[in-house]
Amino acid sequence: MDALPKYGRHFFDADVFDGGARPRRHATPIGEVEEPARRIPVWTRTQVLVAGGGPAGTAAAVAAARAGAQTMLLERYNHLGGLSTGGLVIWIDRMTDWQGAPVIRGIGEELLSRLPQDEVAGPPPAEWGLRDAATAGWWALRTAAFHGVVTRSPTVSPESLKTESQRLALEAGVELIHHAWVVGTLPDPDDPARVAGVVVESKQGRLAILADVFVDATGDADLVASAARARPADDARAPDLVDDIDAGDIHHAINTAWLLGGVDMRAWLAFRATQPQAFSAFMARGREALGLFEKPFVSWRDDIALFMGPRRAGLSALHLEDLTRVEVDSRESMASHLAFYRANAPGFERAYALQMAPQVGARHTRRIAGIARMVREDWDRGTVHPDEIGISPSPSLAFPNVSVRYGALVPRRFSNLLAPGKHLASDPSSHAFMREIPQCWLTGQAAGVAAAQAVAGRSDLRTLPIEPLQRALRAQSVVLRAAAPASATSEPLDVSERVSERFPPERPRA
């Protein structure tokens, strides 16, 4: 299959492959059966229920519990971290702006500071923002420099991040439930704007969990979609969910990543950097032999290589057949890549298959229609929104930092439901970077604090007072500009001792 055209807002030079026009065998139902009515036991009740333990859900649960709310976190897998761990998206995209200032801090920064020194790798703080060609070029090969600027974009051990995410949640007092998957929501019979509970599937059968406030951190807006189905909107022109991303864009592609062990990334990177013609010829041979051909990324150590797997556009992570196809094809691709690299690539002579990600990498499925949304025009202009709950680095040097809006986390029709993470309300251009792991930490933390404040004040999340939320976020080291008092500053955590400097003999200095 041919690679689709590349898009200008990619951070990494990566091909996106057409998923093909193969029809789904089960695209339409072949009939219907009637499920008998049944009574579902109410398993428990909590104040804040967070569905999904990825970066947004973990941050939301920790923030809500720290703010004093009784909090439960449901996660379908046996670990926290979502795509940053189970999806093997082990580089943490930019947490600094184009001048090198840390702008995504809070719980994300705290998590990184807890990782063992030898299980996080990236530029030390003194190099964030450097633009000299040698240093930026060196880090560009290591996923930590973009557009000629060194950034804080560390690469981490997924197992360490799983462990520290779990510890952070448990230390905060979160009640953590694994192997439970939300399959539906329960509307409040007395208030059409409220969700009363969720239905989960588990080895104990179906169970109901009641809560005061819900945080949809599923990444796919599953709770919002379920709540919308249970209470259809009166006006079809005001949908609860939107899907307007180009199916050929990398931000609509899905893939499954894998790790190869026993490699020598020093040798591979030296080959790529010093023999560009030989590298180009190698890539051409790979494409000719395998069709869908990937180059490796660095990991947190130089004997493990990360392959993101062929990125397939035109497929949907909401369809069983498409998900299955990606998993089957990716496993075969891992085997064929291993054989080709062992036979042809410097540094891969003794490589072996270490791990395939247990979670498929889906960049986009659904997005909510919020009471506000993030749009390109605002970050073109450098707008600072009065409901700012965080700051994101912009996608390129041409733009200032981007103001992240509270209203983008709030579904239009529901008074006790928030939706942080990659499914927040945004246009496609803003979604391209707001779906990244640091931004999910950021929006999840804001959602957790807002949920706790809504519980304490019995507030409608759509009209939650913004200033108390901003004060609480600043107290948690979140960087804000909107309505900031002159004295509202906080020093970054000292993480210099936690950042590993890989390959020190070869690394150039400014």
C-alpha positions in Angstrom: 0.0 0.0 0.0 1.2 3.5 -0.8 1.9 6.0 1.9 -0.5 8.9 2.1 0.8 12.5 1.8 2.5 13.8 4.9 0.9 16.7 6.8 2.7 19.8 7.9 1.9 19.5 11.6 3.6 16.2 12.1 6.2 16.3 14.8 7.9 13.1 13.5 8.7 12.1 10.0 6.4 9.1 9.7 4.4 7.5 6.8 0.7 7.1 7.1 -0.6 4.1 5.1 -3.9 3.7 3.5 -5.9 1.1 5.4 -7.3 -0.2 2.1 -10.8 -0.4 0.8 -11.5 -3.9 2.2 -15.2 -4.0 3.1 -16.2 -5.0 6.6 -17.9 -8.4 6.6 -20.1 -7.4 9.5 -20.8 -3.8 8.6 -24.6 -4.1 9.1 -26.5 -6.3 11.6 -28.1 -9.5 10.1 -31.0 -9.2 12.5 -32.0 -8.5 16.1 -32.6 -10.4 19.3 -34.4 -9.2 22.3 -32.4 -9.1 25.5 -34.5 -9.9 28.5 -34.8 -7.2 31.1 -32.7 -7.8 34.2 -31.9 -6.2 37.4 -28.4 -5.0 37.9 -26.9 -4.9 41.4 -25.7 -1.6 42.6 -22.1 -2.5 43.6 -21.1 0.7 45.3 -21.4 4.5 45.4 -18.7 7.1 45.3 -18.5 10.9 44.9 -16.3 11.0 41.8 -16.2 8.2 39.3 -13.3 8.3 36.7 -13.7 5.9 33.8 -10.3 5.1 32.1 -6.9 5.1 33.7 -4.8 6.6 30.9 -2.9 9.9 31.5 -6.1 12.0 31.7 -7.9 9.5 34.0 -4.9 9.0 36.3 -4.4 12.7 36.7 -8.1 13.3 37.2 -8.4 10.7 39.9 -5.3 11.8 41.7 -6.4 15.5 41.6 -10.0 14.8 42.7 -8.8 12.6 45.6 -6.2 15.2 46.7 -9.0 17.8 46.6 -10.9 15.8 49.2 -13.4 13.9 47.0 -14.1 10.2 47.5 -12.8 8.9 44.2 -13.0 5.6 42.3 -10.9 4.9 39.1 -12.1 2.2 36.7 -9.5 0.7 34.3 -10.2 -2.1 31.9 -6.5 -3.3 31.8 -4.2 -4.3 34.6 -2.2 -1.1 34.6 -2.5 2.7 34.5 -1.0 5.0 31.9 -3.1 4.1 28.8 -1.2 4.7 25.6 1.8 6.1 27.4 2.4 2.7 28.9 0.2 -0.1 27.5 0.3 1.6 24.0 4.2 1.9 24.2 4.0 5.6 23.3 7.0 6.0 25.5 8.2 9.4 24.4 6.4 12.1 26.3 5.9 14.9 23.8 6.9 18.5 24.5 6.3 19.8 28.0 8.3 23.0 27.3 7.6 25.9 25.0 9.8 27.0 22.2 11.9 29.1 24.6 12.5 26.1 26.8 10.2 27.2 29.7 8.2 24.3 31.3 4.5 25.0 30.6 3.0 21.6 31.3 3.7 20.9 34.9 1.5 19.7 37.8 0.9 16.0 38.0 2.7 15.2 34.8 5.8 16.8 36.0 5.4 15.0 39.4 5.1 11.6 37.7 8.2 12.1 35.7 10.2 13.3 38.8 9.3 9.9 40.5 10.8 7.7 37.8 14.2 6.0 38.5 17.1 7.9 36.9 18.0 5.0 34.6 14.4 4.7 33.3 13.8 8.2 31.9 16.0 9.7 29.2 16.1 13.1 27.6 17.8 16.5 27.6 18.7 18.0 30.9 17.0 21.2 31.9 20.0 23.3 31.0 19.4 22.3 27.3 15.7 22.9 27.0 15.2 25.6 24.4 18.7 25.4 22.9 18.7 26.0 19.1 22.3 25.4 18.1 22.4 23.0 15.2 24.7 20.4 16.7 22.7 19.9 20.0 19.3 20.1 18.3 20.4 17.7 15.6 21.7 15.2 18.2 18.4 15.3 20.1 16.2 15.3 17.0 17.3 11.7 16.4 16.3 11.0 20.0 12.7 12.4 19.7 13.5 15.5 21.8 14.1 18.3 19.4 11.7 19.7 16.9 12.0 22.5 14.3 15.6 23.0 15.5 14.7 23.5 19.2 15.6 21.1 22.1 12.5 20.4 24.1 11.6 18.6 27.3 10.4 15.4 25.6 11.7 12.5 27.7 11.5 8.8 26.8 10.4 6.6 29.6 10.2 3.0 30.7 6.6 2.0 30.4 6.8 -0.4 33.4 8.2 2.3 35.6 5.5 4.7 34.5 2.8 2.1 35.3 4.2 1.6 38.7 4.5 5.3 39.6 1.1 6.1 38.2 -0.4 3.4 40.4 1.5 4.5 43.5 0.5 8.1 42.9 -3.2 7.1 42.7 -3.1 4.9 45.8 -1.1 7.4 47.8 -3.8 10.1 47.0 -6.5 7.8 48.3 -8.0 6.7 45.0 -10.0 3.5 45.1 -8.6 1.7 42.1 -10.6 -1.0 40.2 -9.0 -3.0 37.4 -10.7 -5.3 34.9 -13.9 -3.3 34.8 -15.2 -1.8 31.6 -17.9 0.8 31.4 -20.6 -0.4 29.0 -23.4 2.1 29.7 -24.6 5.0 31.7 -27.7 5.4 33.9 -29.7 8.6 33.4 -31.1 10.4 36.5 -34.9 9.9 36.4 -35.5 13.2 38.0 -33.0 15.4 36.1 -32.4 15.0 32.3 -29.1 16.8 32.6 -27.6 14.4 35.1 -26.0 11.0 34.9 -26.9 8.9 37.9 -24.5 6.0 37.4 -22.5 3.7 35.1 -22.9 0.1 34.2 -19.7 -1.9 34.1 -19.0 -5.4 32.7 -16.7 -7.6 34.8 -16.0 -11.2 35.8 -18.7 -10.6 38.5 -21.2 -9.8 35.7 -22.8 -6.5 35.1 -22.7 -4.1 38.0 -23.9 -0.5 38.6 -21.9 2.2 40.2 -23.5 5.4 41.4 -21.7 8.7 41.7 -22.2 12.4 42.1 -19.8 13.5 39.3 -18.4 11.4 36.4 -15.1 11.9 34.5 -15.1 10.3 31.0 -11.4 9.6 30.5 -11.9 6.7 28.1 -10.2 8.5 25.3 -13.2 7.6 23.1 -15.9 9.6 24.8 -17.7 6.4 25.7 -19.6 7.9 28.7 -20.7 10.9 26.7 -21.8 8.7 23.8 -23.7 6.4 26.2 -25.4 9.3 28.0 -26.3 10.9 24.6 -27.9 7.6 23.5 -29.9 7.3 26.7 -31.2 10.9 26.3 -31.2 11.9 22.7 -30.9 15.7 22.0 -34.0 17.6 21.2 -32.1 19.4 18.4 -30.3 17.2 15.9 -28.4 20.3 14.8 -26.6 20.4 18.1 -24.8 17.1 18.3 -23.1 15.8 21.5 -20.2 14.4 19.5 -18.3 15.4 16.4 -16.0 13.7 14.0 -14.5 16.0 11.4 -10.9 14.8 11.1 -9.6 13.9 7.7 -9.5 10.1 7.5 -6.2 10.3 5.7 -4.4 12.4 8.4 -2.0 10.7 10.8 -4.3 12.1 13.6 -7.0 9.7 12.5 -4.6 6.7 12.0 -4.4 3.6 14.3 -1.5 1.3 14.9 0.0 -1.1 17.4 3.6 -0.5 18.6 6.3 -3.0 19.5 9.7 -3.1 21.1 12.8 -5.0 19.9 15.5 -5.9 22.4 19.2 -6.8 22.0 19.9 -3.8 19.7 22.7 -1.3 19.6 21.0 2.1 19.1 24.3 3.8 19.1 25.4 1.9 16.0 22.0 2.5 14.3 21.9 6.2 15.0 25.5 6.6 13.9 24.7 4.9 10.6 21.6 7.1 10.1 23.5 10.3 10.9 26.8 9.7 9.1 25.7 7.6 6.1 22.6 9.4 4.7 22.8 7.8 1.3 23.2 4.3 2.7 20.3 5.0 5.1 18.1 6.1 2.2 19.0 3.0 0.3 18.2 0.8 3.3 14.8 2.4 3.7 14.1 1.9 0.0 15.0 -1.8 0.2 12.7 -2.1 3.2 9.8 -0.6 1.5 10.4 -2.7 -1.5 10.6 -5.9 0.6 7.8 -5.2 3.2 5.6 -2.5 1.7 4.6 -1.0 5.1 8.1 -0.2 6.5 9.0 1.5 9.7 12.1 3.0 11.1 13.0 2.6 14.8 12.8 5.3 17.5 15.0 5.4 20.6 13.7 4.2 23.9 14.8 4.9 27.5 17.9 2.7 27.0 20.1 2.0 24.0 19.5 -1.7 23.8 15.8 -1.4 23.1 14.2 0.1 20.0 10.7 1.3 19.6 8.7 0.7 16.4 5.3 2.5 16.3 3.9 0.0 13.7 2.4 0.9 10.4 0.0 3.8 10.9 -3.2 2.9 9.1 -5.6 5.6 8.0 -9.2 5.0 6.9 -9.8 2.5 9.7 -11.8 3.0 12.8 -10.9 2.1 16.4 -14.7 1.9 17.0 -15.1 -1.2 14.7 -14.2 -4.7 15.8 -13.1 -5.8 12.4 -10.8 -2.8 11.9 -9.3 -3.2 15.4 -8.7 -6.9 14.7 -7.1 -6.2 11.4 -4.7 -3.7 12.8 -3.6 -6.2 15.6 -3.2 -9.1 13.1 -1.3 -7.1 10.6 0.9 -5.4 13.2 2.0 -8.7 14.7 3.0 -10.0 11.3 4.7 -6.7 10.6 6.7 -7.0 13.8 8.0 -10.4 12.7 8.9 -9.3 9.2 10.6 -6.1 10.5 12.6 -8.2 12.9 13.9 -10.5 10.2 14.7 -7.6 7.8 16.5 -5.5 10.4 18.5 -8.4 11.7 19.7 -9.2 8.2 20.3 -5.6 7.0 20.5 -2.9 9.7 23.6 -1.9 11.7 23.0 -2.5 15.4 20.2 -5.0 14.9 22.2 -8.2 14.3 21.2 -9.7 17.6 17.8 -8.1 17.9 14.8 -10.1 19.2 11.1 -9.4 19.7 10.7 -8.0 23.2 7.0 -6.9 23.5 4.0 -5.9 21.4 1.8 -3.3 23.0 -1.2 -4.7 24.7 -3.2 -1.6 23.7 -3.9 -0.4 20.2 -2.8 3.1 19.4 -5.9 5.1 18.4 -5.3 8.8 17.9 -9.0 9.7 17.4 -12.4 8.1 17.6 -14.9 10.7 18.9 -14.7 14.2 20.3 -17.2 16.0 22.4 -19.2 19.1 21.5 -18.3 21.2 24.6 -19.7 24.4 26.0 -16.6 25.9 24.4 -13.9 24.4 22.2 -10.3 24.9 21.2 -9.9 26.3 17.7 -7.0 27.2 15.5 -8.0 30.9 15.2 -7.5 31.4 19.0 -4.0 30.0 19.0 -3.2 31.9 15.8 -4.1 35.1 17.7 -2.5 34.0 21.0 -5.8 34.3 22.8 -5.7 33.8 26.6 -9.1 32.5 27.6 -10.6 33.6 30.9 -11.5 30.0 31.6 -7.9 28.9 31.1 -7.0 25.7 33.0 -3.5 25.1 31.5 -1.1 26.1 28.7 0.1 23.9 25.9 3.1 24.4 23.7 2.1 25.4 20.3 2.7 23.1 17.3 5.4 25.2 15.8 7.5 28.3 16.4 5.1 30.4 14.3 2.6 30.4 17.2 2.6 31.4 20.8 1.6 29.1 23.6 -1.9 27.8 23.5 -4.6 28.6 26.1 -6.4 25.4 27.2 -10.1 26.1 28.0 -12.1 24.6 30.8 -15.2 24.7 28.6 -13.6 22.3 26.2 -13.9 19.6 28.9 -17.6 20.1 29.6 -20.2 18.4 27.4 -23.1 20.7 26.5 -26.0 18.8 27.9 -24.8 17.2 31.0 -24.3 18.9 34.3 -22.2 16.3 36.2 -20.0 14.9 33.4 -16.5 16.0 32.3 -14.5 14.7 29.4 -10.7 15.5 29.6 -8.1 13.9 27.3 -7.9 13.4 23.6 -11.7 13.6 23.1 -12.0 17.2 24.4 -13.9 19.7 22.3 -11.6 21.0 19.6 -11.2 21.5 15.9 -9.0 19.1 14.0 -5.9 21.4 14.1 -6.1 21.7 17.9 -6.8 18.0 18.4 -3.5 17.3 16.6 -1.5 18.3 19.7 -4.2 18.3 22.5 -4.4 14.5 22.2 -0.8 14.1 23.3 0.2 12.6 26.7 1.3 15.9 28.5 -1.9 17.6 27.4 -4.0 14.7 28.7 -2.2 15.0 32.1 -3.0 18.7 32.0 -6.7 18.4 31.2 -7.2 15.4 33.4 -5.8 17.3 36.4 -8.1 20.2 35.8 -11.1 17.9 35.4 -10.3 16.1 38.7 -10.1 19.4 40.7 -13.3 20.6 39.0 -15.1 17.4 39.8 -14.1 17.7 43.5 -15.2 21.3 43.7 -18.5 20.4 42.0 -19.1 17.7 44.6 -18.3 20.1 47.5 -20.5 22.8 46.2 -23.2 20.7 44.6 -22.5 22.7 41.4 -23.4 22.3 37.8 -20.1 21.7 36.0 -21.3 23.9 33.1 -21.5 26.9 35.4 -18.7 26.1 37.8 -16.9 29.2 39.1 -13.6 29.4 37.3 -11.5 31.5 39.7 -11.6 28.9 42.6 -10.6 26.2 40.1 -7.7 28.3 38.8 -6.5 29.1 42.3 -6.5 25.4 43.2 -4.7 24.5 40.0 -2.0 27.1 40.6 -1.5 25.7 44.1 -0.7 22.4 42.3 2.0 23.9 40.2 -0.2 24.3 37.0 1.0 27.1 34.8 -1.8 29.6 34.1 -2.0 33.2 32.7 -5.7 34.0 32.8 -6.5 36.4 35.7 -3.3 35.5 37.4 -2.4 37.5 40.5 1.0 39.2 40.3 2.3 37.0 43.1 1.1 33.7 41.6 4.4 32.1 40.7 5.8 28.7 41.5 9.2 27.1 41.1 9.5 24.0 38.9 10.4 20.8 40.6 14.1 20.0 40.6 14.2 17.1 38.1 17.8 17.5 37.0 18.9 14.5 38.9 16.1 12.4 37.4 17.0 13.0 33.8 19.4 10.5 32.2 21.9 11.8 29.6 22.3 9.0 27.2 25.3 8.5 24.9 27.4 11.2 26.7 30.7 10.7 24.9 29.2 11.6 21.5 26.9 14.4 22.6 27.9 17.9 21.3 27.8 20.9 23.5 26.5 24.3 22.7 
